[in-house]
Amino acid sequence: MGKYYNLTPKQIVEELDKYIIGQESAKKSVAVALRNRHRRNQLPDEMREEVTPKNILMMGPTGCGKTEIARRLARIMEAPFVKVEATKFTEVGYVGRDVDSIIRDLVEASIRLTKQSKMREKYEMAEGIVEDLIVDAMIPGNKAKKPQNAQPSNPMNEAMSLLSNIPGMSTYFPQLNNNNNTTQTAPVQEPETSSTELAREQVRQQLRSGVLEEQYVEIDVIDNTPNMIDIGGNESMSISIGNIFGNNAPARTKKRRVKVKDARKILLDQEAQKMLDMDQVNAEAVENAEQNGIVFIDEIDKIADDSNYGRGPGVSREGVQRDILPIVEGSVVNTKYGPVKTDHMLFIGAGAFHVSKPTDLIPELQGRFPIRVELEPLAKEDLKKILTVPKNALITQHKMLLETEGVHVEFTEDAIDEIAEIAYISNETNENIGARRLHTVMEKLIEDISFDLPNPDMKEVVIDKDYVLEKFGDKVSPYDLDKYIL
């Protein structure tokens, strides 16, 4: 569970405010939904099963923050999250059971989250092993030598020897068993010379001090390239050899020459992976998906049955609603990790609802989204805050991008006002795409600067109101800006 899981609703809203401007009503609703999950876990087992999440239906124009709210909520919880477009299931060739792929994708997301979490716990244990592997790659130690009287192994004899160890079979292979016992001799390990030990210890100290980070080393890495057998048909008709033999197939390795700092990351992941109990990871991931999974269904308004469009497409859209309904109500979906229950997953539906209304959804589906939240279009002040306030503010992103080329860019206050004004007017006179309009304005604004870089003569750039007007204001009227922006 996420480190913010025990936050109060007010504290959750404060976390969302770091990245999302406005939409206080929607933040309040999702904060309460998140807190209710924590409250549900405090209930007795019998009552806990009876309490189901109250799903949320968000209504608002595109670009106002619907998806971002749900995505940030999932990150706060470190919960499995999947976003799906409802219109995907209205495409040609749609089959009802394909809706189950939503839950399968959620389980895969949960597997990745749980695996990453478990691997972080193993990193500390694996660091010592990784250090030894890098030292061995740079200064190989003395290997164990076979004794001179050792005979070459015979695969048939080895198989017979295994059979002779089975109770009741030794009478059939007594001589072979005895011969194997007499011929097997422990390998002779030569002690390392003092000079090798000293060199290895010096390399170890240099590794710990970070002196060798840029030096190249050759390591053995696991080859994850799948061995696929084509069994005919379309491109998906193939089978992996690893799936045939399961975990009994030996891991293939290959040599890679990389820097020490990269080798450390690769080997650390490999060794931590070996320490994982994947059965436990899969079991915890399925439970995490069932109890904490968040499914975001976007464009849900596009499958609403509006009688103004006639019965033809309406029947198809209503069919999609009826296929989604069992998953939202609570059902069991079969995945390759086992059956997964959807009863306690949180579903968030979102749509602009310009043409259709929430009441155009079938009544059964309406009842599964009891919490309705209407998001407001972004005003000029909201657009201005989006440029500067969030941690990932748009102006901050562009500044850092240009600083990689050695150029410091400064935006004046009146320039920020003008950028917000241009985006707001363009949204009002053309299609309202919300905060996404700011991306198009900013890209157009710094296009010439980015094109001229790298430039040793350009060290500092100041973007003021006059510069913004030069790019936009002098060319077109405020009601014609959309031709140049999007």
C-alpha positions as a printed Julia matrix, in Angstrom:
486×3 Matrix{Float64}:
   0.0     0.0     0.0
   1.17    3.51   -0.73
   2.94    5.66    1.83
   0.05    8.18    1.64
  -2.61    5.51    2.22
  -3.5     6.72    5.74
  -3.92   10.38    4.8
  -7.12   12.15    5.7
  -9.36   13.43    2.87
  -8.04   16.97    3.39
  -4.45   15.77    3.18
  -5.25   13.79    0.02
  -6.65   16.95   -1.59
  -3.45   18.78   -0.62
  -1.42   16.11   -2.42
  -3.63   16.41   -5.52
  -3.26   20.22   -5.41
   0.46   19.81   -6.07
  -0.3    18.63   -9.6
  -3.91   19.59  -10.43
  -5.33   23.11  -10.47
  -8.98   23.71   -9.53
 -11.73   21.05   -9.65
 -12.18   21.05   -5.88
 -15.44   19.08   -6.06
 -13.86   16.22   -7.99
 -10.84   16.13   -5.68
 -13.13   15.98   -2.67
 -15.07   13.03   -4.1
 -12.01   10.95   -4.97
 -10.39   11.79   -1.61
 -13.42   10.44    0.24
 -13.42    7.34   -1.97
  -9.76    6.74   -1.14
 -10.3     7.24    2.58
 -13.28    4.89    2.54
 -10.98    2.12    1.36
  -8.83    2.65    4.43
 -11.94    2.7     6.63
 -13.23   -0.51    5.04
 -10.0    -2.33    5.95
 -10.64   -1.51    9.61
 -14.0    -3.33    9.62
 -14.56   -6.94   10.74
 -14.18   -9.52    7.98
 -17.91  -10.17    7.6
 -18.82   -6.5     7.22
 -15.77   -5.77    5.07
 -17.09   -8.03    2.31
 -20.42   -6.22    2.33
 -18.96   -2.74    1.81
 -18.32   -2.05   -1.87
 -16.67    1.04   -3.4
 -18.94    3.87   -4.51
 -17.98    4.37   -8.15
 -17.59    7.89   -9.54
 -18.88    9.43  -12.77
 -16.96   12.54  -13.86
 -18.53   14.98  -16.33
 -16.56   17.79  -17.92
 -14.89   19.0   -21.12
 -11.67   17.49  -22.36
  -8.47   18.8   -20.83
 -10.0    19.81  -17.49
  -8.21   17.14  -15.42
 -10.45   14.05  -15.28
  -7.78   11.53  -16.23
  -5.06   13.28  -14.24
  -7.12   13.15  -11.04
  -7.64    9.4   -11.36
  -4.0     8.78  -12.3
  -2.64   10.8    -9.38
  -5.05    9.06   -7.03
  -3.65    5.7    -8.09
  -0.08    6.93   -7.55
  -0.91    8.14   -4.06
  -2.21    4.67   -3.22
   0.47    2.88   -5.26
  -2.56    0.99   -6.53
  -2.94   -0.89   -9.82
  -4.42    1.49  -12.39
  -5.67    0.97  -15.93
  -7.24    3.45  -18.35
  -9.48    2.19  -21.12
 -11.46    3.97  -23.84
 -15.07    2.81  -23.88
 -15.21    3.43  -27.64
 -12.6     0.7   -28.11
 -15.36   -1.86  -27.71
 -17.56   -0.34  -30.42
 -15.03   -1.01  -33.16
 -15.6    -3.47  -35.99
 -14.89   -7.01  -34.87
 -15.79   -6.32  -31.24
 -16.74   -9.39  -29.23
 -18.43   -9.16  -25.84
 -15.85  -11.19  -23.97
 -13.14   -8.72  -25.0
 -14.36   -6.47  -22.19
 -12.68   -8.89  -19.8
  -9.35   -7.63  -21.14
  -9.8    -4.57  -18.91
  -9.38   -6.72  -15.81
  -6.54   -8.73  -17.34
  -4.67   -5.49  -18.04
  -5.29   -4.39  -14.45
  -3.86   -7.66  -13.11
  -0.77   -7.24  -15.3
  -0.32   -3.72  -13.91
  -0.64   -5.13  -10.4
   1.96   -7.82  -11.15
   4.43   -5.12  -12.25
   3.81   -3.0    -9.15
   4.11   -5.91   -6.73
   7.22   -7.27   -8.43
   8.95   -3.89   -8.33
   8.07   -3.51   -4.66
   9.43   -6.96   -3.78
  12.59   -6.41   -5.8
  13.33   -3.18   -3.94
  13.26   -5.2    -0.73
  15.82   -7.65   -2.16
  18.24   -5.03   -3.48
  20.13   -4.7    -0.2
  20.67   -8.46   -0.01
  21.79   -8.6    -3.65
  24.35   -5.77   -3.43
  27.07   -8.01   -1.98
  26.56  -10.65   -4.68
  26.66   -8.02   -7.41
  29.91   -6.61   -6.07
  31.49  -10.08   -6.16
  30.3   -10.64   -9.73
  31.8    -7.37  -10.93
  35.09   -8.1    -9.15
  35.16  -11.57  -10.75
  34.55  -10.02  -14.16
  37.44   -7.56  -13.74
  39.92   -9.81  -11.86
  38.98  -13.46  -12.4
  39.87  -15.7    -9.49
  41.34  -19.21   -9.73
  38.71  -21.68  -10.87
  38.19  -25.13   -9.49
  40.16  -27.76  -11.45
  39.02  -31.29  -12.19
  41.17  -34.07  -10.72
  43.41  -35.88  -13.17
  41.72  -39.25  -12.55
  38.25  -37.9   -13.33
  36.53  -39.58  -16.27
  34.41  -37.71  -18.81
  30.74  -37.8   -18.01
  28.42  -39.99  -20.06
  24.83  -38.73  -20.35
  23.49  -42.33  -20.46
  25.42  -43.31  -17.36
  24.16  -40.2   -15.55
  20.55  -41.09  -16.43
  21.05  -44.7   -15.25
  22.65  -43.42  -12.08
  19.57  -41.34  -11.34
  17.36  -44.42  -11.89
  19.5   -46.5    -9.53
  18.78  -44.05   -6.71
  15.05  -44.82   -6.88
  14.02  -47.26   -4.07
  13.8   -50.79   -5.43
  15.79  -50.04   -8.59
  19.29  -50.29   -7.15
  19.28  -54.09   -7.59
  19.02  -53.62  -11.36
  21.94  -51.18  -11.57
  24.29  -52.09   -8.68
  27.52  -52.06  -10.67
  26.77  -48.76  -12.42
  25.89  -47.1    -9.13
  29.07  -48.33   -7.5
  31.18  -47.29  -10.48
  29.75  -43.8   -10.39
  30.49  -43.54   -6.69
  34.07  -44.63   -7.16
  34.82  -42.4   -10.12
  33.38  -39.21   -8.66
  36.08  -37.18   -6.99
  35.72  -33.75   -5.46
  37.24  -30.95   -7.56
  40.5   -29.55   -6.37
  40.32  -25.87   -5.44
  43.62  -24.11   -5.77
  44.16  -21.35   -3.26
  44.35  -17.87   -4.72
  47.76  -16.3    -4.83
  48.39  -13.34   -2.59
  48.83  -11.02   -5.59
  45.4   -11.97   -7.0
  43.77  -11.5    -3.62
  45.41   -8.09   -3.27
  44.3    -7.01   -6.75
  40.74   -8.15   -6.12
  40.62   -6.28   -2.83
  41.9    -3.11   -4.46
  39.24   -3.37   -7.18
  36.61   -3.9    -4.5
  37.67   -0.74   -2.66
  37.69    1.25   -5.9
  34.19    0.0    -6.72
  32.91    1.17   -3.36
  34.53    4.58   -3.77
  33.01    5.03   -7.25
  36.31    5.34   -9.1
  35.51    2.66  -11.7
  32.0     3.75  -12.66
  32.96    4.68  -16.25
  35.19    1.67  -16.89
  33.9    -1.06  -19.2
  33.42   -4.63  -18.03
  32.11   -7.79  -19.67
  29.32   -9.54  -17.76
  26.96  -12.47  -18.26
  23.34  -11.34  -18.58
  20.21  -13.44  -18.92
  18.98  -13.55  -22.5
  15.27  -12.75  -22.32
  14.72  -13.04  -26.07
  11.78  -15.45  -26.35
  12.17  -18.63  -28.39
   8.96  -18.62  -30.42
   7.68  -21.45  -32.58
   5.38  -20.4   -35.4
   2.43  -22.77  -35.6
   0.77  -21.13  -38.59
  -2.2   -18.83  -38.84
  -1.9   -15.14  -38.08
   0.91  -13.33  -36.28
  -0.43  -14.23  -32.82
  -0.38  -17.99  -33.57
   2.94  -18.83  -31.96
   4.07  -20.48  -28.75
   7.06  -19.87  -26.52
   9.41  -22.75  -25.78
   9.72  -21.42  -22.24
   6.0   -21.93  -21.76
   6.38  -25.6   -22.74
   9.08  -26.46  -20.22
   8.11  -23.91  -17.57
  10.79  -23.19  -14.98
  12.71  -26.35  -15.92
  14.2   -24.73  -19.02
  17.72  -23.47  -18.24
  18.23  -19.72  -18.39
  20.23  -18.63  -21.42
  22.98  -16.09  -20.92
  24.94  -13.85  -23.23
  28.0   -11.62  -22.88
  27.56   -7.86  -22.71
  30.24   -5.19  -22.48
  28.89   -2.26  -20.46
  30.09    0.39  -18.03
  30.41   -0.59  -14.39
  27.56    1.71  -13.35
  25.28    0.03  -15.89
  26.52   -3.44  -14.99
  25.62   -2.8   -11.36
  22.01   -1.99  -12.3
  21.66   -4.97  -14.63
  23.15   -7.47  -12.19
  21.23   -6.01   -9.25
  17.95   -6.59  -11.07
  19.01  -10.09  -12.1
  20.05  -11.17   -8.62
  16.99   -9.62   -6.97
  14.82  -11.41   -9.52
  16.39  -14.75   -8.57
  15.46  -14.16   -4.93
  11.79  -13.58   -5.7
   9.11  -16.16   -5.02
   6.95  -15.52   -8.08
   4.08  -17.61   -6.72
   3.89  -15.28   -3.73
   4.24  -12.22   -5.98
   1.38  -13.38   -8.2
  -0.88  -14.16   -5.24
  -0.27  -10.75   -3.62
  -0.71   -8.98   -6.96
  -4.09  -10.61   -7.6
  -5.26   -9.65   -4.11
  -3.98   -6.09   -4.61
  -5.88   -5.81   -7.89
  -9.07   -7.15   -6.29
  -8.97   -4.93   -3.21
  -7.27   -1.74   -4.47
  -7.49   -1.72   -8.27
  -8.71    1.44  -10.04
 -10.31    1.21  -13.5
 -10.73    4.49  -15.4
 -13.29    4.2   -18.21
 -12.89    7.23  -20.47
 -15.33    8.46  -23.14
 -18.17    6.64  -21.42
 -20.54    9.26  -22.86
 -19.78    7.95  -26.37
 -21.56    4.66  -25.61
 -24.66    6.37  -24.17
 -27.82    5.53  -26.15
 -29.17    8.84  -27.43
 -32.44    8.32  -29.28
 -31.68   11.31  -31.54
 -29.1     9.19  -33.35
 -31.54    6.44  -34.29
 -31.59    2.8   -33.31
 -28.78    1.58  -35.59
 -25.68    2.73  -33.71
 -27.66    2.97  -30.48
 -28.08   -0.79  -30.24
 -24.33   -1.29  -30.59
 -23.58    1.25  -27.87
 -26.17   -0.26  -25.55
 -24.6    -3.66  -26.14
 -21.24   -2.33  -24.96
 -22.89   -0.95  -21.84
 -24.42   -4.35  -21.07
 -21.05   -6.04  -21.53
 -19.33   -3.58  -19.19
 -22.12   -3.86  -16.61
 -21.17   -7.29  -15.12
 -17.59   -6.13  -14.5
 -18.72   -2.94  -12.77
 -21.39   -4.78  -10.76
 -18.99   -7.44   -9.6
 -18.06  -10.68  -11.32
 -15.24  -13.19  -11.65
 -12.85  -12.87  -14.6
 -10.51  -15.73  -15.49
  -6.89  -14.67  -16.04
  -3.67  -16.63  -16.44
  -2.97  -15.88  -12.77
  -6.29  -17.37  -11.66
  -9.84  -16.06  -11.15
 -10.11  -12.38  -10.19
 -13.13  -10.81   -8.48
 -14.14   -7.28   -9.45
 -16.5    -6.61   -6.53
 -14.19   -4.25   -4.64
 -12.43   -2.47   -7.5
 -13.04    1.26   -7.87
 -14.46    2.26  -11.26
 -14.27    5.87  -12.42
 -16.25    6.77  -15.52
 -15.53   10.0   -17.39
 -16.91   11.81  -20.37
 -17.65   15.27  -21.76
 -21.41   14.57  -22.11
 -21.81   17.36  -24.65
 -24.35   15.53  -26.78
 -25.61   12.77  -24.51
 -26.48   12.92  -20.81
 -25.74   10.53  -17.93
 -29.43    9.59  -18.0
 -28.9     8.2   -21.53
 -26.9     5.34  -20.02
 -28.9     2.19  -19.25
 -30.44    2.39  -15.76
 -28.43   -0.56  -14.44
 -25.15    1.15  -15.34
 -26.32    4.49  -13.95
 -26.96    2.81  -10.62
 -23.39    1.54  -10.45
 -22.01    5.12  -10.56
 -23.78    6.74   -7.59
 -21.3     9.63   -7.17
 -21.68   12.3    -9.87
 -19.04   15.02  -10.19
 -19.18   17.88  -12.68
 -15.85   19.46  -13.56
 -15.76   23.11  -14.57
 -14.09   24.5   -17.72
 -10.74   26.13  -16.99
 -10.75   29.91  -16.6
  -7.84   32.21  -17.43
  -6.58   32.19  -13.83
  -6.62   28.38  -13.82
  -4.54   28.3   -16.99
  -2.06   30.74  -15.48
  -1.67   28.58  -12.38
  -1.18   25.47  -14.52
   1.78   27.21  -16.14
   3.57   27.95  -12.87
   2.14   26.28   -9.73
   2.29   22.44  -10.08
   5.48   20.49   -9.46
   5.51   19.53  -13.11
   4.48   23.01  -14.32
   4.71   23.51  -18.06
   7.07   26.49  -17.86
   9.35   24.57  -15.49
   9.51   21.69  -17.98
  10.51   23.94  -20.87
  13.11   25.75  -18.75
  14.77   22.48  -17.76
  14.71   21.18  -21.34
  16.51   24.25  -22.67
  18.97   24.27  -19.77
  20.29   20.94  -21.08
  21.57   22.99  -24.05
  23.22   25.54  -21.75
  20.51   28.21  -22.14
  18.71   29.84  -19.22
  15.19   30.98  -20.11
  13.27   33.49  -18.01
   9.53   34.14  -18.36
   8.3    37.5   -17.11
   5.0    37.82  -15.25
   3.3    39.73  -18.07
   4.42   37.04  -20.55
   2.75   34.35  -18.44
  -0.44   36.45  -18.32
  -0.41   36.82  -22.09
   0.16   33.09  -22.69
  -2.81   32.26  -20.44
  -4.92   34.89  -22.22
  -4.11   33.49  -25.66
  -4.94   29.94  -24.57
  -8.2    31.04  -22.95
  -9.37   33.05  -26.0
  -8.49   30.18  -28.32
 -10.49   27.76  -26.19
 -13.46   30.11  -26.21
 -13.45   30.81  -29.97
 -12.61   27.29  -31.05
 -13.12   23.83  -29.58
 -12.41   23.89  -25.84
  -9.55   21.46  -25.26
  -8.72   22.77  -21.8
  -5.16   22.71  -20.49
  -3.93   20.91  -23.61
  -4.16   24.26  -25.4
  -1.24   25.48  -23.31
   1.02   22.83  -24.86
   0.34   24.11  -28.36
   0.88   27.74  -27.34
   4.16   26.98  -25.57
   5.53   24.87  -28.41
   4.79   27.6   -30.91
   6.29   30.21  -28.59
   9.72   28.61  -28.14
   9.9    26.9   -31.52
  12.49   29.31  -32.96
  14.62   29.24  -29.8
  14.7    25.43  -29.76
  15.51   25.3   -33.46
  18.63   27.47  -33.1
  20.12   25.4   -30.28
  22.8    24.47  -29.51
  24.25   27.94  -29.96
  27.37   29.01  -28.02
  26.37   32.68  -28.37
  23.0    32.12  -26.72
  23.3    31.82  -22.94
  20.22   33.6   -21.61
  16.8    34.35  -23.09
  14.08   36.54  -21.59
  10.53   35.97  -22.84
   8.29   38.95  -22.08
   4.89   40.16  -23.23
   6.32   41.81  -26.33
   7.93   38.55  -27.42
   4.61   36.7   -26.99
   2.71   39.37  -28.93
   5.33   39.23  -31.66
   4.61   35.54  -32.07
   0.81   35.77  -31.91
  -0.75   39.18  -31.35
   0.56   41.1   -34.38
  -0.38   38.4   -36.87
  -4.02   37.66  -36.12
  -7.0    38.96  -34.25
  -7.9    37.31  -30.94
 -10.73   35.47  -32.67
  -8.43   33.96  -35.28
  -5.72   32.59  -33.02
  -6.76   28.97  -33.44
  -5.41   28.97  -37.01
  -1.88   29.43  -35.69
  -2.1    27.45  -32.47
  -3.87   24.23  -33.31
